[in-house]
Amino acid sequence: MDINQTIANYSKQPITHQLLKSWLKDYKRPNDKINALKSEGVLASVKKGFYIAGPKSYSGQPENALLANHLLGPSYVSMDTALSFHGLIPERVYAITSMTTKASREFNTPIGLFTYVHLPLPYYAFGINTVKLTNEQCAMIAGPEKALCDKIISTSGLIIRSASNAGSYLLDDLRMDEDALKRFNIQMMDEWLPDAPKRESLKMVIKMIKGL
């Protein structure tokens, strides 16, 4: 097996340590070979046991949303990252924020900051879509409605007490587009409420969107 070519063939996918060792099963010291591949720029380490193809062997790299799904699982991309992905907020987002059923944590990697925020089940499982990023890559990303709900639930100190309060937050603070909000699936958001944290705040957001 030509390990350099194999890694190049996987340039659009994350590569685990276990997968590397399966490719290097004929080597007496596979970890030494992995370190050599890193030194040569054929392989790049994202975190311990998690790699992507290095600059000498790839024709691109996995999309950050796909990497986020794999860095810590279960998880899906949400909050500002998903709102930006859906074109709902004007700002570019540099950190990749995801939701997880595990403890909140973050990974500061050579390719960016990946933040994970804890959510409880069953609320966690609502509103997640499998999104095709490229012909070769798909990722789990919150739909627009879930991304907004996650943002409100997970923003420390944010309490929305009225529909006008919600309007100020969505339209002035987040600078969301009114026409985009009018397309939100309000019925679906209503169905999440019994299991959602910050129910009263979410009710005010739903009320505000209904009034647009």
C-alpha positions in Angstrom: 0.0 0.0 0.0 1.2 3.5 -0.9 0.4 5.2 2.3 1.0 8.7 0.9 -1.5 8.1 -1.9 -4.0 6.5 0.5 -3.9 9.6 2.7 -4.2 11.8 -0.4 -7.3 9.9 -1.4 -8.8 10.7 2.0 -8.0 14.4 1.8 -11.7 15.4 2.1 -12.4 13.2 5.2 -11.1 13.2 8.8 -8.6 10.4 9.5 -8.6 8.6 12.9 -5.6 7.0 14.5 -7.3 3.6 14.3 -7.8 4.0 10.6 -4.1 5.0 10.1 -3.0 1.9 12.1 -5.1 -0.3 9.9 -3.3 1.2 6.8 0.1 0.7 8.5 -0.6 -2.8 9.8 2.6 -4.1 8.1 4.8 -1.7 9.9 6.5 -2.9 13.1 6.3 0.6 14.6 3.2 2.3 13.1 3.4 5.3 15.5 6.9 6.1 14.3 5.6 6.1 10.7 2.7 8.4 11.7 5.2 10.8 13.3 7.3 10.7 10.1 4.3 11.4 7.9 3.5 14.4 10.1 7.1 15.7 9.9 7.0 15.3 6.1 3.7 17.3 5.8 1.8 14.3 4.4 -0.4 14.2 7.6 -1.5 17.0 9.9 -2.7 16.5 13.5 -5.9 18.2 14.6 -6.0 16.7 18.1 -4.6 13.6 19.7 -5.7 10.6 17.5 -7.4 12.8 14.9 -5.8 13.9 11.7 -6.4 15.3 8.2 -4.2 15.1 5.1 -1.2 17.4 5.3 -0.3 20.2 2.9 1.9 17.9 0.8 -0.9 15.4 0.1 -4.3 17.1 -0.2 -6.3 18.9 -2.8 -8.4 20.5 -0.1 -9.5 19.5 3.4 -12.7 18.4 5.1 -15.2 21.2 5.7 -15.1 22.6 9.2 -18.7 21.4 9.9 -17.8 17.9 9.0 -14.7 18.1 11.3 -16.8 19.4 14.1 -19.1 16.4 13.9 -16.2 14.1 14.2 -14.0 15.9 16.8 -16.6 15.2 19.4 -19.7 13.0 19.0 -22.6 13.0 19.2 -22.8 16.6 18.1 -24.2 18.9 15.4 -23.3 22.4 14.3 -25.6 25.1 15.6 -25.9 28.6 17.1 -24.0 31.4 15.3 -22.2 28.9 13.0 -25.5 27.5 11.7 -27.3 30.8 11.7 -24.4 32.2 9.5 -24.5 29.0 7.3 -28.2 29.6 6.6 -27.6 33.2 5.8 -29.7 34.4 8.8 -27.1 36.7 10.4 -24.7 39.1 8.5 -21.5 38.4 10.5 -18.9 35.9 9.5 -18.4 33.3 12.2 -14.9 32.0 12.8 -15.3 29.7 15.8 -17.3 26.5 15.0 -20.0 26.0 17.6 -21.8 22.7 18.1 -24.3 21.2 20.5 -23.6 17.8 22.3 -25.2 15.6 24.9 -21.7 15.4 26.5 -20.2 18.0 28.8 -19.4 21.4 27.3 -15.8 21.7 26.1 -13.6 23.3 23.4 -10.7 22.3 21.1 -8.3 25.0 20.0 -6.8 23.3 16.9 -4.4 24.4 14.2 -7.4 24.8 11.9 -9.6 26.8 14.3 -11.6 26.8 17.5 -14.3 24.2 17.9 -16.7 24.8 20.8 -19.3 22.3 22.1 -22.2 23.2 24.3 -24.2 20.7 26.3 -27.9 20.2 25.7 -30.2 17.7 27.4 -32.1 14.9 25.7 -34.7 14.7 24.2 -34.5 18.4 23.2 -31.0 17.9 21.8 -32.4 15.5 19.1 -34.9 18.0 17.5 -34.3 20.0 14.4 -31.1 18.4 13.1 -30.5 18.1 9.3 -28.0 16.2 7.3 -26.6 18.8 4.9 -24.6 18.1 1.8 -21.6 20.4 1.9 -19.9 19.1 -1.2 -20.2 16.1 -3.5 -18.1 14.1 -1.0 -19.0 15.7 2.3 -22.1 15.8 4.5 -22.6 17.2 8.0 -25.1 17.3 10.8 -26.3 21.0 11.1 -29.2 22.5 13.0 -32.0 23.9 10.9 -32.6 27.6 11.1 -35.3 27.2 13.8 -33.2 25.0 16.0 -30.1 27.1 15.6 -32.0 30.1 16.9 -33.5 28.2 19.8 -30.1 26.8 20.7 -28.6 30.3 20.6 -31.3 31.6 23.0 -31.1 28.6 25.4 -27.3 28.6 25.6 -26.6 32.3 25.9 -25.9 32.9 29.5 -28.0 35.6 31.2 -30.4 36.0 28.2 -34.0 36.1 29.3 -36.7 37.2 26.9 -39.7 38.4 28.8 -42.0 39.8 26.0 -42.5 39.7 22.2 -41.1 43.2 21.9 -38.0 42.0 23.9 -37.7 39.2 21.4 -38.0 41.6 18.5 -35.2 43.7 19.8 -33.0 40.7 20.3 -33.6 39.1 16.9 -33.8 42.2 14.7 -31.5 44.6 16.5 -28.9 42.5 18.3 -28.7 39.5 15.9 -29.7 41.6 12.9 -31.8 38.8 11.5 -33.8 39.3 8.4 -37.6 39.7 8.9 -38.5 37.9 5.7 -36.3 34.9 6.7 -38.0 34.8 10.1 -41.4 34.8 8.5 -40.4 31.5 6.8 -39.7 29.8 10.1 -41.7 26.7 10.9 -43.5 27.9 14.0 -45.5 24.8 14.5 -42.3 22.7 14.8 -40.9 25.1 17.3 -44.1 24.9 19.4 -43.7 21.1 19.4 -40.3 21.4 21.0 -41.4 23.6 23.9 -42.4 20.9 26.4 -38.9 19.5 26.4 -37.0 22.7 25.9 -35.0 24.7 28.5 -35.9 28.4 28.7 -39.5 27.7 27.6 -40.8 31.1 28.5 -38.1 32.9 26.5 -38.8 30.6 23.5 -42.5 31.3 23.8 -41.9 35.0 23.4 -39.7 34.4 20.4 -42.4 32.3 18.8 -45.1 35.0 19.6 -42.9 37.7 18.1 -42.3 35.7 14.8 -46.1 34.9 14.6 -46.7 38.7 14.7 -44.5 39.5 11.7 
